[in-house]
Amino acid sequence: MKGKLLAISAAVLLGLSGMGLFYTTSILATDRVEQETVTGASTATFSVENMTCASCPITVSKAMSRVEGVKNVDIDFRNKLATVTFDPTIANPDQIGEASTSIGYPASLTEGSE
C-alpha cells in the first residue's frame, strides 16, 4: 500500500508541476486494471465551470469517475475541459455531466462531443 501511495503522490505532483495542471484519474485508479482494453467505449468532452484551484480537477474527476461505466477522466484545468471515456451501455453523458454539476461544477457537453 505504501508503494501505491508514493506513486500516486509523485504522479499528482508531476501532473500539477509547472502550472500545467493536467490531472488524470487513471493515476488514482489503483484498484482498476489500468491496462484494460476498452472496446466499444465512447468519449465525451465537457466544459466544466467553477474550477478555480488545483484541487478542483481532483474533485470533478472523482465525481465523474464514480458514475458506473466511466473508464477514465482527463481534466484539462487550463482550458476547463473534462474528457471522459465510458461504456455507453452503462453510462451516458447526461449522467456524467450531472455528477459534476451536483457537486458545484456545472458540466456541459462541448460542440461535436458525443
C-alpha positions as CSV (number, residue, x, y, z in Angstrom):
1,M,0.0,0.0,0.0
2,K,2.8,2.4,0.9
3,G,4.3,2.0,-2.6
4,K,1.0,2.8,-4.3
5,L,0.6,6.0,-2.2
6,L,4.1,7.2,-3.1
7,A,3.4,6.5,-6.8
8,I,0.1,8.4,-6.6
9,S,1.7,11.3,-4.8
10,A,4.6,11.5,-7.2
11,A,2.2,11.3,-10.2
12,V,-0.1,14.0,-8.9
13,L,2.8,16.3,-8.1
14,L,4.3,15.8,-11.6
15,G,0.9,16.5,-13.1
16,L,0.5,19.7,-11.2
17,S,4.0,20.9,-11.6
18,G,4.9,23.8,-13.9
19,M,1.3,25.1,-13.6
20,G,0.3,22.8,-16.4
21,L,-2.3,21.4,-14.0
22,F,-3.3,18.4,-16.0
23,Y,-5.0,15.7,-14.0
24,T,-5.8,12.1,-15.0
25,T,-7.9,9.8,-12.8
26,S,-6.0,6.8,-14.1
27,I,-3.3,7.9,-11.7
28,L,-5.6,7.2,-8.8
29,A,-7.2,4.1,-10.3
30,T,-5.1,1.7,-8.3
31,D,-7.9,-0.8,-7.9
32,R,-8.8,-0.8,-11.6
33,V,-6.9,-2.7,-14.2
34,E,-5.1,0.2,-15.8
35,Q,-4.1,-1.6,-19.0
36,E,-7.7,-2.7,-19.7
37,T,-8.6,-2.6,-23.3
38,V,-11.8,-0.5,-23.7
39,T,-13.8,-1.9,-26.6
40,G,-17.0,-0.2,-27.6
41,A,-16.2,2.8,-25.4
42,S,-17.4,6.3,-26.1
43,T,-15.6,9.6,-25.4
44,A,-17.3,12.8,-24.4
45,T,-15.8,16.2,-23.7
46,F,-17.4,18.5,-21.2
47,S,-16.8,22.2,-20.5
48,V,-16.6,22.5,-16.7
49,E,-17.4,25.7,-14.8
50,N,-16.1,26.9,-11.4
51,M,-12.7,25.2,-11.4
52,T,-10.5,27.8,-9.8
53,C,-7.8,25.9,-7.9
54,A,-5.6,22.9,-8.2
55,S,-7.9,20.7,-6.1
56,C,-11.0,21.4,-8.3
57,P,-9.9,19.0,-11.1
58,I,-9.5,16.3,-8.5
59,T,-12.9,16.8,-7.1
60,V,-14.6,16.9,-10.6
61,S,-12.6,13.8,-11.7
62,K,-13.6,11.8,-8.6
63,A,-17.3,12.7,-9.0
64,M,-17.3,11.8,-12.7
65,S,-15.4,8.6,-12.0
66,R,-18.0,7.4,-9.6
67,V,-20.5,7.1,-12.3
68,E,-20.8,3.4,-13.1
69,G,-19.4,2.7,-16.6
70,V,-16.8,5.6,-16.6
71,K,-13.4,4.2,-17.5
72,N,-11.2,7.3,-17.5
73,V,-11.5,11.0,-16.8
74,D,-8.9,13.5,-18.0
75,I,-9.2,17.1,-16.7
76,D,-7.5,20.0,-18.5
77,F,-7.6,22.7,-15.8
78,R,-6.2,25.4,-18.0
79,N,-9.0,25.0,-20.6
80,K,-11.7,23.9,-18.1
81,L,-12.4,20.7,-20.0
82,A,-13.0,17.1,-18.9
83,T,-12.6,14.3,-21.4
84,V,-14.4,11.1,-20.3
85,T,-14.2,7.6,-21.7
86,F,-17.1,5.5,-20.7
87,D,-19.1,2.4,-21.6
88,P,-22.3,3.7,-23.4
89,T,-24.2,0.5,-22.5
90,I,-23.8,1.5,-18.8
91,A,-23.5,5.3,-18.6
92,N,-24.4,8.3,-20.7
93,P,-23.1,11.9,-21.0
94,D,-26.1,13.3,-19.0
95,Q,-25.3,11.2,-16.0
96,I,-21.6,12.1,-16.2
97,G,-22.3,15.8,-16.5
98,E,-24.9,15.7,-13.7
99,A,-22.3,14.1,-11.4
100,S,-20.1,17.1,-11.8
101,T,-22.9,19.6,-11.7
102,S,-24.4,18.2,-8.5
103,I,-21.1,19.0,-6.6
104,G,-21.0,22.6,-7.8
105,Y,-19.1,22.3,-11.1
106,P,-21.6,22.6,-13.9
107,A,-20.5,20.4,-16.8
108,S,-22.0,20.6,-20.3
109,L,-21.0,18.7,-23.5
110,T,-18.8,20.7,-25.9
111,E,-19.7,21.1,-29.5
112,G,-19.1,18.0,-31.5
113,S,-18.8,15.8,-28.5
114,E,-20.8,12.5,-28.4
